[in-house]
Amino acid sequence: MTPAAPLALYIHWPFCVAKCPYCDFNSHVREEVDQEAWRDALLRDLAHEAALLPGRTLGSIFFGGGTPSLMPPATIAALIDAAAGHWRFDEAIEISMEANPNSAEAARFRQAADAGINRLSLGLQALDDAALRFLGRAHDLSEGLAALDAAQACVDRVSIDLIYARPGQSLADWDSELRRALGFGTDHLSLYQLTIEPGTRFETDVRRGAFTPADADHAADLFELTRAMTGAARRPAYEVSNHAAPGQESRHNLAYWRYADYAGIGPGAHGRRGGTATARHRKPENWMRAIERNGHGLVEERLLSPAEQAGEALMMGLRLADGVDLRAIAARTGLAPDALIDEAAVARLAGHGLVTRAGDRLATTPAGMLLLDGILAEIVAV
């Protein structure tokens, strides 16, 4: 019997100093946070999931948010120590934390590293002060670069986030900005096109004509430039928006995209536990009341059908440059390999250079990544 892949653990810290206008994540602004109560509640939520996933090896922990770099280092350490008590740690365990570049937070990077964080994901978002103001960021460029220096001094693995396809951003603008970013020496970059998400302030701004988003053709040109430049810099795309030197891919995110089990705790966190989908209460106060009432923050546990699991595995895996192993998905779900995909659609799309098929390996080409949602709708048969 093939041993289970290492488990991943996601810990959600929902609080931010301010809500960014493009953000649709589960983040909340609160004047005060009872830090001791939150630490204890997260530990209880963690213990509940661990009891349902005994005997596993933990391959990664990811502190996300919100702004988890606002967490007290003692809380970070307590959660890492508790996880080590619940599961065996893989010898190469990755323990990541999302962080903002504000100087107050950067000063705590060393404390976070001492607590056990060995990878920082730094939300620079732009290398231009005007763009940072447009994006509603609380830091300026000099503060961001100082935070990057601080992060690289504290941990060996640092990833930076940038948002491109901003209004008015030309190919030359992005070429210059990305070239500078590639010179920072980080082995991982998450490069996201600006998308206007429902319910955000940017959606309201676009609706009232405050700005016009980049059109699809220009966004596609920027995407292709991004792929070419990161590939030439030996930071090729291994997923739609993520680029890394070989061996420096995010192990935690690979667990999602390869459809491994992951436990999610904290407000709004999702998980996949042996074919069961889990979700926590989103609103912090509702999650906290659920912890007090039930000892966990769950709002939903739903057993997924084999077809649902296969569909999720395909939709996640085809985001990766190396694609999916159809036979492995079939073995996991009990479905026949030829029942997973529409073979005629695959053949047609392969003829257009949008997907490749080599035996049981199905992958999306770089050209296909631009049309991924449409491709998935055509080829996923479950």
ABEGO torsion letter per residue (X at the ends): XBBBBBBBBBBBBABBABBBAABABBBBBBABBBAAAAAAAAAAAAAAAAAABBGBBBABBBBBOEBAAABBAAAAAAAAAAAAAABBBBAABBBBBBBBABAAAAAAAAAAAAAGBABBBBBAGBABAAAAAAAGBABBAAAAAAAAAAAAAABABBBBBBBBGBBGBBAAAAAAAAAAAAAAGBABBBBBBBBBBBGBAAAAAAAAGABBBBBAAAAAAAAAAAAAAAAAAGBBBABAABBBBBGABBAAAAAAAAGBBBBBBEBGBBBBBGGBBBBBBABAAAAAAAAAAAGBABABBBBBBAAAAAAAAAAAAAABAAEBBAAAAAAAAGBBAAAABBAAAAAAAAAAGABBBBEABBBBBAAAAAAAAAAAAAABAX
